[in-house]
Amino acid sequence: MAFCGCQESIGFYETLESPRCKGCGGECTVETKHVFVTGQTLYQAGCKECGFFTDWTSEKEMAIEQLKNGEACRREVNLLLFPSDYFDSSIVDADMQKEYAAAMETGLFDVILFDYDAWFNNGRLRLNKSLDIMRRAIYRGWMMKPEQYESFYKALLQSNIRLVTKPEEYNALHLFPNVYEKLGEHTARIMTFPLHEKIDVELLKKSFKRFMVKDYVKSVKGTEFPVYFDETITQEEFDRWMEVFYKYRGELLTGGVCIKEYLDLKRYDGRTNEYRVFYANGHRISCERNSGQMATAPELPLLFEWPSVCQLDYPHLGSPFYTVDFAELADGSWKVIETGDGGVSGLSDGQDIGAFYRSLYWAFHGDS
């Protein structure tokens, strides 16, 4: 477990005359937290006796209003939500079985399954357990489009489950253009366009020596679609390739078109040198090789060392649970190549799953 120190401090708290705690009838408070990296001051309201609090928010009055509306729940997070098997809603999805088993083995989490078929094919939420009180939960499962995730979040609230990641926070990291400005020069340059709008390829060639095409979430790598385009591409050729792109993305097409500067990545025995870092509640909880590279390939510059912590560490990107992917470039430098929501980002091959879930648990119990 690798937690970053000195990132934030809990400040003063004040006692509220109202509302009183709905659980014990006692006094409620508003707590203040200052985040040094962003300069933000955040607030949450709740009852220390019962441990029920609202989420951190940048507006004090909003925290109090959320408390009045009954949106407070236990500050700790020890509930996981997994999709069920497609054919049998009483067992976990086969692709999530290893994670489910490892999380259960820690003894730290309760787990609820939701019916895969009912939700993803019919938009109906069916859970294998019911809750009497509101609890915060972490989702681990398949990607959802932004509008589907928002519906999922709202449907769960009706069942006394509040996901730690709000819809706007999911969008902030799941859709790369939303986080692009925060990464600055430490990622590839991009240009964005509305879906199905004709894109002037001459403009792209003036902006990029080489470029690749994605939507706001994924590319179509692994198909005949070119890995990148260069100055030799014509408008007619590019238009034809865009038809291929739209065909392959199909119903998964998300956000808009993202034209991204193509980066030359370093390779070792044919493998790129990529790392995936998970962040939870402002803590870095795992940093793993993520491209099948040899163990002898250079490690990601240690994020714990100064001054690289200011350049390559991103514990406060606007969501409580997310991933940042890094890759070594041909010149030996490193850049961010992707971000993702933590709930729908896969673990790396060979990763210690039990250690991951233990770190995830403590990230939300240490100073949350």
VEXKOLMI-97593 format. One record per residue (C-alpha): z, x negated, y negated; chain; residue number from 1. Coordinates in steps of 0.001 Angstrom, whole numbers, plus 500000, padded with zeros to 6 digits. Layout:
BEGIN
<up = Z; east = X; north = Y; unit = A; pos = NUM>
...
END
This chain:
BEGIN
<up = 500000; east = 500000; north = 500000; unit = A; pos = 1>
<up = 498910; east = 498505; north = 496681; unit = A; pos = 2>
<up = 500283; east = 500254; north = 493650; unit = A; pos = 3>
<up = 499411; east = 499050; north = 490148; unit = A; pos = 4>
<up = 502448; east = 498377; north = 488006; unit = A; pos = 5>
<up = 503032; east = 498973; north = 484326; unit = A; pos = 6>
<up = 500283; east = 501605; north = 484032; unit = A; pos = 7>
<up = 502478; east = 504397; north = 482674; unit = A; pos = 8>
<up = 505995; east = 505352; north = 481661; unit = A; pos = 9>
<up = 507981; east = 508558; north = 481821; unit = A; pos = 10>
<up = 509328; east = 509357; north = 478386; unit = A; pos = 11>
<up = 511744; east = 511934; north = 477024; unit = A; pos = 12>
<up = 512288; east = 515467; north = 478247; unit = A; pos = 13>
<up = 513527; east = 518537; north = 476456; unit = A; pos = 14>
<up = 515311; east = 521612; north = 477763; unit = A; pos = 15>
<up = 513599; east = 524978; north = 477304; unit = A; pos = 16>
<up = 515503; east = 528120; north = 476340; unit = A; pos = 17>
<up = 512873; east = 530094; north = 478207; unit = A; pos = 18>
<up = 511450; east = 530665; north = 480684; unit = A; pos = 19>
<up = 514188; east = 530193; north = 483250; unit = A; pos = 20>
<up = 513341; east = 528898; north = 486715; unit = A; pos = 21>
<up = 512073; east = 531707; north = 488942; unit = A; pos = 22>
<up = 513527; east = 529923; north = 491957; unit = A; pos = 23>
<up = 517139; east = 529209; north = 491008; unit = A; pos = 24>
<up = 517478; east = 530827; north = 487568; unit = A; pos = 25>
<up = 518365; east = 527471; north = 486048; unit = A; pos = 26>
<up = 517095; east = 525701; north = 482946; unit = A; pos = 27>
<up = 513555; east = 524344; north = 482811; unit = A; pos = 28>
<up = 512389; east = 521233; north = 480995; unit = A; pos = 29>
<up = 509236; east = 519689; north = 479576; unit = A; pos = 30>
<up = 508717; east = 516066; north = 480570; unit = A; pos = 31>
<up = 506529; east = 513558; north = 478735; unit = A; pos = 32>
<up = 504496; east = 510714; north = 480255; unit = A; pos = 33>
<up = 502605; east = 508008; north = 478353; unit = A; pos = 34>
<up = 499590; east = 506386; north = 480057; unit = A; pos = 35>
<up = 499098; east = 502901; north = 478613; unit = A; pos = 36>
<up = 495522; east = 502406; north = 479841; unit = A; pos = 37>
<up = 494128; east = 505501; north = 478116; unit = A; pos = 38>
<up = 496724; east = 505918; north = 475378; unit = A; pos = 39>
<up = 497258; east = 509512; north = 476477; unit = A; pos = 40>
<up = 500487; east = 511447; north = 476257; unit = A; pos = 41>
<up = 500828; east = 514045; north = 479021; unit = A; pos = 42>
<up = 503259; east = 516907; north = 479609; unit = A; pos = 43>
<up = 504551; east = 518935; north = 482538; unit = A; pos = 44>
<up = 507081; east = 521752; north = 482649; unit = A; pos = 45>
<up = 509391; east = 522835; north = 485434; unit = A; pos = 46>
<up = 512808; east = 522808; north = 487087; unit = A; pos = 47>
<up = 514336; east = 519526; north = 488251; unit = A; pos = 48>
<up = 516804; east = 521377; north = 490445; unit = A; pos = 49>
<up = 514121; east = 523084; north = 492541; unit = A; pos = 50>
<up = 511429; east = 520446; north = 492021; unit = A; pos = 51>
<up = 508857; east = 522993; north = 490843; unit = A; pos = 52>
<up = 506576; east = 521675; north = 488075; unit = A; pos = 53>
<up = 503205; east = 522384; north = 486510; unit = A; pos = 54>
<up = 500422; east = 519793; north = 486623; unit = A; pos = 55>
<up = 500351; east = 517135; north = 483924; unit = A; pos = 56>
<up = 498354; east = 518304; north = 480889; unit = A; pos = 57>
<up = 497552; east = 516822; north = 477480; unit = A; pos = 58>
<up = 498936; east = 519886; north = 475677; unit = A; pos = 59>
<up = 502647; east = 520655; north = 475677; unit = A; pos = 60>
<up = 502185; east = 524371; north = 474961; unit = A; pos = 61>
<up = 499730; east = 524652; north = 477839; unit = A; pos = 62>
<up = 502349; east = 523249; north = 480231; unit = A; pos = 63>
<up = 504879; east = 525823; north = 479031; unit = A; pos = 64>
<up = 502311; east = 528617; north = 479332; unit = A; pos = 65>
<up = 501473; east = 527558; north = 482888; unit = A; pos = 66>
<up = 505183; east = 527663; north = 483704; unit = A; pos = 67>
<up = 505470; east = 531195; north = 482288; unit = A; pos = 68>
<up = 502445; east = 532249; north = 484349; unit = A; pos = 69>
<up = 504090; east = 531100; north = 487557; unit = A; pos = 70>
<up = 501696; east = 528168; north = 488091; unit = A; pos = 71>
<up = 504463; east = 525672; north = 488865; unit = A; pos = 72>
<up = 504864; east = 524419; north = 492422; unit = A; pos = 73>
<up = 506607; east = 521562; north = 494166; unit = A; pos = 74>
<up = 505718; east = 518258; north = 492547; unit = A; pos = 75>
<up = 505465; east = 516460; north = 495879; unit = A; pos = 76>
<up = 502313; east = 516850; north = 497967; unit = A; pos = 77>
<up = 502769; east = 517085; north = 501720; unit = A; pos = 78>
<up = 500128; east = 519643; north = 502671; unit = A; pos = 79>
<up = 496607; east = 518810; north = 503860; unit = A; pos = 80>
<up = 493686; east = 521190; north = 504146; unit = A; pos = 81>
<up = 490959; east = 520484; north = 506750; unit = A; pos = 82>
<up = 487900; east = 522498; north = 507829; unit = A; pos = 83>
<up = 487987; east = 523976; north = 511299; unit = A; pos = 84>
<up = 485461; east = 523505; north = 514059; unit = A; pos = 85>
<up = 482335; east = 525593; north = 513476; unit = A; pos = 86>
<up = 482713; east = 527538; north = 516728; unit = A; pos = 87>
<up = 486507; east = 527575; north = 517075; unit = A; pos = 88>
<up = 488568; east = 528153; north = 513925; unit = A; pos = 89>
<up = 491792; east = 527234; north = 515737; unit = A; pos = 90>
<up = 490894; east = 523527; north = 516006; unit = A; pos = 91>
<up = 489876; east = 520963; north = 513414; unit = A; pos = 92>
<up = 486249; east = 520011; north = 512739; unit = A; pos = 93>
<up = 485247; east = 517356; north = 515279; unit = A; pos = 94>
<up = 484172; east = 514971; north = 512509; unit = A; pos = 95>
<up = 487668; east = 515175; north = 510993; unit = A; pos = 96>
<up = 489576; east = 514890; north = 514286; unit = A; pos = 97>
<up = 490593; east = 511238; north = 513866; unit = A; pos = 98>
<up = 491899; east = 511849; north = 510353; unit = A; pos = 99>
<up = 493709; east = 515016; north = 511426; unit = A; pos = 100>
<up = 495396; east = 513225; north = 514333; unit = A; pos = 101>
<up = 496369; east = 510204; north = 512213; unit = A; pos = 102>
<up = 497777; east = 512383; north = 509415; unit = A; pos = 103>
<up = 499818; east = 514423; north = 511894; unit = A; pos = 104>
<up = 501094; east = 511271; north = 513567; unit = A; pos = 105>
<up = 502614; east = 510065; north = 510294; unit = A; pos = 106>
<up = 504949; east = 513058; north = 510334; unit = A; pos = 107>
<up = 504595; east = 513289; north = 506561; unit = A; pos = 108>
<up = 502206; east = 516217; north = 506200; unit = A; pos = 109>
<up = 501843; east = 519852; north = 507126; unit = A; pos = 110>
<up = 498247; east = 520838; north = 507872; unit = A; pos = 111>
<up = 496331; east = 524063; north = 507348; unit = A; pos = 112>
<up = 492820; east = 524702; north = 508663; unit = A; pos = 113>
<up = 490270; east = 526944; north = 507001; unit = A; pos = 114>
<up = 487458; east = 528606; north = 508932; unit = A; pos = 115>
<up = 484353; east = 526451; north = 508430; unit = A; pos = 116>
<up = 481807; east = 529143; north = 509259; unit = A; pos = 117>
<up = 483520; east = 531863; north = 507233; unit = A; pos = 118>
<up = 483683; east = 529704; north = 504102; unit = A; pos = 119>
<up = 480526; east = 527602; north = 504106; unit = A; pos = 120>
<up = 478212; east = 530316; north = 505420; unit = A; pos = 121>
<up = 479788; east = 533515; north = 504114; unit = A; pos = 122>
<up = 482043; east = 532499; north = 501208; unit = A; pos = 123>
<up = 485134; east = 534034; north = 502833; unit = A; pos = 124>
<up = 488380; east = 532054; north = 502985; unit = A; pos = 125>
<up = 490250; east = 532400; north = 506270; unit = A; pos = 126>
<up = 493288; east = 530192; north = 506911; unit = A; pos = 127>
<up = 495143; east = 529591; north = 510164; unit = A; pos = 128>
<up = 498536; east = 529805; north = 508398; unit = A; pos = 129>
<up = 500009; east = 531731; north = 505481; unit = A; pos = 130>
<up = 502465; east = 530493; north = 502838; unit = A; pos = 131>
<up = 505276; east = 532374; north = 501107; unit = A; pos = 132>
<up = 505528; east = 529983; north = 498139; unit = A; pos = 133>
<up = 502986; east = 528040; north = 496110; unit = A; pos = 134>
<up = 502341; east = 524530; north = 497441; unit = A; pos = 135>
<up = 500129; east = 521690; north = 496261; unit = A; pos = 136>
<up = 497597; east = 520444; north = 498785; unit = A; pos = 137>
<up = 494987; east = 517752; north = 499295; unit = A; pos = 138>
<up = 491599; east = 518737; north = 500675; unit = A; pos = 139>
<up = 489798; east = 516468; north = 503140; unit = A; pos = 140>
<up = 486424; east = 517667; north = 504318; unit = A; pos = 141>
<up = 482815; east = 518279; north = 503447; unit = A; pos = 142>
<up = 481201; east = 518090; north = 500020; unit = A; pos = 143>
<up = 480812; east = 521273; north = 498038; unit = A; pos = 144>
<up = 478649; east = 522001; north = 495044; unit = A; pos = 145>
<up = 480694; east = 522337; north = 491838; unit = A; pos = 146>
<up = 480472; east = 526123; north = 491746; unit = A; pos = 147>
<up = 481437; east = 526372; north = 495424; unit = A; pos = 148>
<up = 484444; east = 524106; north = 494914; unit = A; pos = 149>
<up = 485586; east = 526203; north = 491960; unit = A; pos = 150>
<up = 485428; east = 529342; north = 494111; unit = A; pos = 151>
<up = 487299; east = 527498; north = 496865; unit = A; pos = 152>
<up = 490029; east = 526421; north = 494430; unit = A; pos = 153>
<up = 490488; east = 529954; north = 493077; unit = A; pos = 154>
<up = 490485; east = 531547; north = 496524; unit = A; pos = 155>
<up = 493192; east = 529150; north = 497700; unit = A; pos = 156>
<up = 495379; east = 530041; north = 494713; unit = A; pos = 157>
<up = 495431; east = 533601; north = 496017; unit = A; pos = 158>
<up = 496887; east = 532193; north = 499247; unit = A; pos = 159>
<up = 499619; east = 530164; north = 497498; unit = A; pos = 160>
<up = 497743; east = 526844; north = 497769; unit = A; pos = 161>
<up = 496958; east = 524803; north = 494671; unit = A; pos = 162>
<up = 494691; east = 521833; north = 495315; unit = A; pos = 163>
<up = 495756; east = 518687; north = 493449; unit = A; pos = 164>
<up = 492184; east = 518335; north = 492183; unit = A; pos = 165>
<up = 491118; east = 521033; north = 489746; unit = A; pos = 166>
<up = 487443; east = 522072; north = 489562; unit = A; pos = 167>
<up = 486837; east = 520140; north = 486340; unit = A; pos = 168>
<up = 488447; east = 517044; north = 487902; unit = A; pos = 169>
<up = 486288; east = 517403; north = 491002; unit = A; pos = 170>
<up = 483183; east = 517514; north = 488790; unit = A; pos = 171>
<up = 484372; east = 514523; north = 486757; unit = A; pos = 172>
<up = 484027; east = 512107; north = 489692; unit = A; pos = 173>
<up = 481720; east = 513943; north = 492097; unit = A; pos = 174>
<up = 478914; east = 514075; north = 489511; unit = A; pos = 175>
<up = 478292; east = 510457; north = 488546; unit = A; pos = 176>
<up = 476841; east = 511075; north = 485034; unit = A; pos = 177>
<up = 480170; east = 512678; north = 484067; unit = A; pos = 178>
<up = 482071; east = 509421; north = 484570; unit = A; pos = 179>
<up = 479285; east = 507030; north = 483544; unit = A; pos = 180>
<up = 480481; east = 506436; north = 479965; unit = A; pos = 181>
<up = 483946; east = 505414; north = 481183; unit = A; pos = 182>
<up = 482472; east = 502636; north = 483340; unit = A; pos = 183>
<up = 480427; east = 501072; north = 480546; unit = A; pos = 184>
<up = 478702; east = 497792; north = 481338; unit = A; pos = 185>
<up = 480337; east = 497616; north = 484770; unit = A; pos = 186>
<up = 477769; east = 499934; north = 486319; unit = A; pos = 187>
<up = 473987; east = 500361; north = 486377; unit = A; pos = 188>
<up = 472332; east = 502040; north = 483387; unit = A; pos = 189>
<up = 471194; east = 505645; north = 483899; unit = A; pos = 190>
<up = 469095; east = 508373; north = 482308; unit = A; pos = 191>
<up = 469459; east = 512063; north = 483194; unit = A; pos = 192>
<up = 467003; east = 514957; north = 483206; unit = A; pos = 193>
<up = 467154; east = 518699; north = 484009; unit = A; pos = 194>
<up = 466066; east = 519691; north = 487497; unit = A; pos = 195>
<up = 462326; east = 520281; north = 487984; unit = A; pos = 196>
<up = 461489; east = 519068; north = 484481; unit = A; pos = 197>
<up = 458478; east = 516744; north = 484313; unit = A; pos = 198>
<up = 459720; east = 513211; north = 483674; unit = A; pos = 199>
<up = 457646; east = 510812; north = 481576; unit = A; pos = 200>
<up = 457295; east = 507783; north = 483833; unit = A; pos = 201>
<up = 456153; east = 505596; north = 480931; unit = A; pos = 202>
<up = 459505; east = 506216; north = 479263; unit = A; pos = 203>
<up = 461244; east = 505113; north = 482452; unit = A; pos = 204>
<up = 459153; east = 501950; north = 482718; unit = A; pos = 205>
<up = 460041; east = 501043; north = 479147; unit = A; pos = 206>
<up = 463738; east = 501531; north = 479902; unit = A; pos = 207>
<up = 464011; east = 499915; north = 483349; unit = A; pos = 208>
<up = 462304; east = 497027; north = 485098; unit = A; pos = 209>
<up = 462973; east = 498864; north = 488358; unit = A; pos = 210>
<up = 464644; east = 502226; north = 488887; unit = A; pos = 211>
<up = 465749; east = 504601; north = 491626; unit = A; pos = 212>
<up = 465937; east = 508386; north = 491759; unit = A; pos = 213>
<up = 468950; east = 510532; north = 492692; unit = A; pos = 214>
<up = 470388; east = 513867; north = 491759; unit = A; pos = 215>
<up = 473882; east = 513834; north = 490245; unit = A; pos = 216>
<up = 475408; east = 513204; north = 493692; unit = A; pos = 217>
<up = 472988; east = 511782; north = 496261; unit = A; pos = 218>
<up = 469678; east = 510035; north = 496822; unit = A; pos = 219>
<up = 467302; east = 510621; north = 499736; unit = A; pos = 220>
<up = 467633; east = 507164; north = 501275; unit = A; pos = 221>
<up = 466674; east = 506930; north = 504912; unit = A; pos = 222>
<up = 463420; east = 508837; north = 504292; unit = A; pos = 223>
<up = 459957; east = 507642; north = 503286; unit = A; pos = 224>
<up = 460944; east = 508106; north = 499638; unit = A; pos = 225>
<up = 460730; east = 504713; north = 497861; unit = A; pos = 226>
<up = 463978; east = 502772; north = 497464; unit = A; pos = 227>
<up = 462902; east = 501980; north = 493899; unit = A; pos = 228>
<up = 459956; east = 502248; north = 491517; unit = A; pos = 229>
<up = 458589; east = 499543; north = 489187; unit = A; pos = 230>
<up = 455969; east = 499087; north = 486487; unit = A; pos = 231>
<up = 453116; east = 499720; north = 488946; unit = A; pos = 232>
<up = 453928; east = 503419; north = 489457; unit = A; pos = 233>
<up = 451581; east = 505911; north = 487784; unit = A; pos = 234>
<up = 452493; east = 509340; north = 486432; unit = A; pos = 235>
<up = 450473; east = 511085; north = 489129; unit = A; pos = 236>
<up = 452121; east = 509073; north = 491902; unit = A; pos = 237>
<up = 455582; east = 509624; north = 490488; unit = A; pos = 238>
<up = 455044; east = 513383; north = 490196; unit = A; pos = 239>
<up = 454029; east = 513516; north = 493868; unit = A; pos = 240>
<up = 457090; east = 511548; north = 494900; unit = A; pos = 241>
<up = 459344; east = 513879; north = 492901; unit = A; pos = 242>
<up = 458014; east = 516784; north = 494966; unit = A; pos = 243>
<up = 459098; east = 514859; north = 498052; unit = A; pos = 244>
<up = 462511; east = 514245; north = 496505; unit = A; pos = 245>
<up = 463067; east = 517938; north = 495806; unit = A; pos = 246>
<up = 461953; east = 518851; north = 499310; unit = A; pos = 247>
<up = 464471; east = 516511; north = 500949; unit = A; pos = 248>
<up = 467429; east = 517472; north = 498762; unit = A; pos = 249>
<up = 466651; east = 521169; north = 499214; unit = A; pos = 250>
<up = 469700; east = 523408; north = 498889; unit = A; pos = 251>
<up = 471918; east = 520333; north = 498425; unit = A; pos = 252>
<up = 470272; east = 519530; north = 495080; unit = A; pos = 253>
<up = 473087; east = 519168; north = 492552; unit = A; pos = 254>
<up = 473391; east = 518858; north = 488781; unit = A; pos = 255>
<up = 470192; east = 517259; north = 487585; unit = A; pos = 256>
<up = 467984; east = 514234; north = 488129; unit = A; pos = 257>
<up = 469634; east = 510859; north = 487609; unit = A; pos = 258>
<up = 467341; east = 507885; north = 487056; unit = A; pos = 259>
<up = 469343; east = 504761; north = 487794; unit = A; pos = 260>
<up = 468684; east = 501103; north = 487119; unit = A; pos = 261>
<up = 467955; east = 499377; north = 490433; unit = A; pos = 262>
<up = 470386; east = 496546; north = 491128; unit = A; pos = 263>
<up = 469654; east = 493510; north = 493306; unit = A; pos = 264>
<up = 472504; east = 493400; north = 495800; unit = A; pos = 265>
<up = 473691; east = 490314; north = 497626; unit = A; pos = 266>
<up = 473139; east = 490385; north = 501387; unit = A; pos = 267>
<up = 474839; east = 488593; north = 504247; unit = A; pos = 268>
<up = 472927; east = 488716; north = 507533; unit = A; pos = 269>
<up = 471024; east = 491676; north = 506161; unit = A; pos = 270>
<up = 474126; east = 493608; north = 505052; unit = A; pos = 271>
<up = 475104; east = 494379; north = 501474; unit = A; pos = 272>
<up = 478663; east = 493564; north = 500416; unit = A; pos = 273>
<up = 480217; east = 496846; north = 499305; unit = A; pos = 274>
<up = 483802; east = 498064; north = 498972; unit = A; pos = 275>
<up = 485271; east = 501542; north = 498616; unit = A; pos = 276>
<up = 488513; east = 501948; north = 496666; unit = A; pos = 277>
<up = 490574; east = 505140; north = 496871; unit = A; pos = 278>
<up = 492815; east = 506111; north = 493949; unit = A; pos = 279>
<up = 495541; east = 508754; north = 494166; unit = A; pos = 280>
<up = 497832; east = 509891; north = 491369; unit = A; pos = 281>
<up = 497046; east = 506785; north = 489304; unit = A; pos = 282>
<up = 497568; east = 504366; north = 492222; unit = A; pos = 283>
<up = 495087; east = 502297; north = 494187; unit = A; pos = 284>
<up = 495879; east = 503256; north = 497787; unit = A; pos = 285>
<up = 493125; east = 501498; north = 499742; unit = A; pos = 286>
<up = 490372; east = 498928; north = 499256; unit = A; pos = 287>
<up = 488050; east = 498528; north = 502264; unit = A; pos = 288>
<up = 484736; east = 496928; north = 503205; unit = A; pos = 289>
<up = 482220; east = 499760; north = 503241; unit = A; pos = 290>
<up = 478780; east = 498492; north = 504273; unit = A; pos = 291>
<up = 479330; east = 497049; north = 507736; unit = A; pos = 292>
<up = 479356; east = 493537; north = 506334; unit = A; pos = 293>
<up = 480872; east = 490543; north = 508094; unit = A; pos = 294>
<up = 484523; east = 489751; north = 507533; unit = A; pos = 295>
<up = 483394; east = 486382; north = 506180; unit = A; pos = 296>
<up = 481530; east = 487971; north = 503252; unit = A; pos = 297>
<up = 483343; east = 487437; north = 499927; unit = A; pos = 298>
<up = 486085; east = 489919; north = 499142; unit = A; pos = 299>
<up = 486019; east = 492158; north = 496106; unit = A; pos = 300>
<up = 487614; east = 490063; north = 493327; unit = A; pos = 301>
<up = 491287; east = 490732; north = 493757; unit = A; pos = 302>
<up = 492064; east = 493723; north = 491589; unit = A; pos = 303>
<up = 495648; east = 492559; north = 491297; unit = A; pos = 304>
<up = 494722; east = 489397; north = 489375; unit = A; pos = 305>
<up = 494605; east = 489181; north = 485607; unit = A; pos = 306>
<up = 492236; east = 489670; north = 483835; unit = A; pos = 307>
<up = 490078; east = 491301; north = 486515; unit = A; pos = 308>
<up = 492515; east = 494223; north = 486641; unit = A; pos = 309>
<up = 491150; east = 495299; north = 483262; unit = A; pos = 310>
<up = 487537; east = 494934; north = 484389; unit = A; pos = 311>
<up = 487372; east = 496253; north = 487922; unit = A; pos = 312>
<up = 490351; east = 498532; north = 488341; unit = A; pos = 313>
<up = 489928; east = 502214; north = 487466; unit = A; pos = 314>
<up = 493164; east = 504108; north = 488249; unit = A; pos = 315>
<up = 492765; east = 506654; north = 485429; unit = A; pos = 316>
<up = 489292; east = 508213; north = 485450; unit = A; pos = 317>
<up = 490292; east = 511829; north = 484928; unit = A; pos = 318>
<up = 491188; east = 513021; north = 488424; unit = A; pos = 319>
<up = 494247; east = 512696; north = 490693; unit = A; pos = 320>
<up = 492213; east = 511716; north = 493786; unit = A; pos = 321>
<up = 488874; east = 509907; north = 493821; unit = A; pos = 322>
<up = 486885; east = 506888; north = 494986; unit = A; pos = 323>
<up = 485049; east = 504049; north = 493266; unit = A; pos = 324>
<up = 482453; east = 502025; north = 495186; unit = A; pos = 325>
<up = 481752; east = 498407; north = 494213; unit = A; pos = 326>
<up = 478950; east = 496070; north = 495300; unit = A; pos = 327>
<up = 478317; east = 492356; north = 494921; unit = A; pos = 328>
<up = 475099; east = 491576; north = 493060; unit = A; pos = 329>
<up = 472645; east = 488836; north = 493953; unit = A; pos = 330>
<up = 474118; east = 486606; north = 491219; unit = A; pos = 331>
<up = 477644; east = 486937; north = 492648; unit = A; pos = 332>
<up = 478950; east = 489367; north = 490039; unit = A; pos = 333>
<up = 480243; east = 492851; north = 490907; unit = A; pos = 334>
<up = 479429; east = 496333; north = 489628; unit = A; pos = 335>
<up = 480405; east = 499921; north = 490289; unit = A; pos = 336>
<up = 477626; east = 501645; north = 492233; unit = A; pos = 337>
<up = 479172; east = 505067; north = 492909; unit = A; pos = 338>
<up = 482182; east = 507292; north = 492315; unit = A; pos = 339>
<up = 483267; east = 510322; north = 494298; unit = A; pos = 340>
<up = 485916; east = 512961; north = 494708; unit = A; pos = 341>
<up = 488650; east = 511718; north = 497037; unit = A; pos = 342>
<up = 488658; east = 514881; north = 499097; unit = A; pos = 343>
<up = 485030; east = 514573; north = 500142; unit = A; pos = 344>
<up = 484610; east = 510771; north = 500281; unit = A; pos = 345>
<up = 484551; east = 509281; north = 503758; unit = A; pos = 346>
<up = 486851; east = 506536; north = 504981; unit = A; pos = 347>
<up = 485336; east = 503168; north = 505837; unit = A; pos = 348>
<up = 484456; east = 502245; north = 509408; unit = A; pos = 349>
<up = 487386; east = 500521; north = 511055; unit = A; pos = 350>
<up = 489830; east = 501577; north = 508336; unit = A; pos = 351>
<up = 493465; east = 502048; north = 509362; unit = A; pos = 352>
<up = 493594; east = 505823; north = 508993; unit = A; pos = 353>
<up = 497344; east = 506090; north = 509476; unit = A; pos = 354>
<up = 497973; east = 503545; north = 506728; unit = A; pos = 355>
<up = 495626; east = 505477; north = 504454; unit = A; pos = 356>
<up = 497542; east = 508726; north = 504891; unit = A; pos = 357>
<up = 500904; east = 507048; north = 504471; unit = A; pos = 358>
<up = 499717; east = 505510; north = 501199; unit = A; pos = 359>
<up = 498270; east = 508840; north = 500103; unit = A; pos = 360>
<up = 501604; east = 510536; north = 500729; unit = A; pos = 361>
<up = 503654; east = 507968; north = 498816; unit = A; pos = 362>
<up = 501222; east = 507955; north = 495890; unit = A; pos = 363>
<up = 502278; east = 511538; north = 495202; unit = A; pos = 364>
<up = 505959; east = 510982; north = 495933; unit = A; pos = 365>
<up = 506769; east = 507714; north = 494145; unit = A; pos = 366>
<up = 506613; east = 508694; north = 490480; unit = A; pos = 367>
<up = 504497; east = 511807; north = 490413; unit = A; pos = 368>
END
